[in-house]
Every structure is written in C-alpha cells, then in structure tokens.
Amino acid sequence: MSIDAFALLEVLFPFALVIAFLAWQLRVTKRSIRDDQTRAARELAEAEARAQAERDKAEPRPAATGEA
C-alpha cells in the first residue's frame, strides 16, 4: 500500500468508529423506547383489569333462581 492509502485509512478510521458508535446508540435507544412502551401498555392493561374487577365486585349480582 502506498503512503496515501495509509493516510486515507488513518483519517477514515476515526469516522468509522464514530458512525459505528452512533448506530449502536440508536439501536439501544430504540430498544429502550420499545421496552418503555411495552411496560406502559402492560401497566395500563393491569390497571384496567383491576378497575374492572373492582367494578364487578361493587355491582350487586342478581340472585340465582335455579330456573333454567
């Protein structure tokens, strides 16, 4: 390899490292956002289920007459 090729690699290598780091950071951030959204949806569903259970418990149920 010529001196020019080594000089080019010497210049491009730091940029490649920065681009690789930014790509990794984007991937980690997207995963974190997706995990947060999943957790929030799960918590919302659990809260709705608890609220529905409380409403069901509070509502009086009609007495069973035994007639079918």
N, C-alpha and C positions, 0 to 999 in steps of 0.2 A: 504494500500500500504506500501511496505517496504521502508526503507530509501534509498536503492539502486534505486528503481523506481523513487523516488522524485529527487534523484541526477541526474539520467538519463534525466528526464524531464527538470531539471534546465539547463543541458548542451545543450539539443537539441532545446529548445525553441528559443534561440537567432539565431541559424542556420535557423530555420523555418521562423523567421521574415526576415532574410536576403534573403532567397530564395523567399519568397513572394514579397518582395520589388523589387528584380531583375526581377521577372516575370511581375510585374506591369510596371516597367520601360521599359521592352522590348515591351510590348503591346502599351504603349504610344508612344514609338519611332517609331514602325511600323506604327501606325496610322498617325503620323506626316509626315513620309516619303510618305505614300499613299496620304495624303492631298496635299503635295507639288507637287507630280507628277500630280495629277488631276488638280491643279491650273495651272501648267506649260502647260499641254496639252490644257486646255481651253484658256489660253492666246495665245498660238500658233495658235489655230484654229481661234480665233478672229482676230489676226494679218493677217493670210492668207485671211480671208474673207474681211478685209479692203483693202488689197493689190489687191485682185481680183476686188473689187468694183472700186478702182482707175483705174485699167487697163481697165475695162469695160467703165468707164466714158471717158477715154482718147482715146479709139478707136472710129473712126468715124463709124457711122452705115449707112448702105445703105438706100437710100431714098425709102420709100414705094411707089410703083407704083399704087397700088389699083387693080392690076390684080390678080385674084385668079385662 
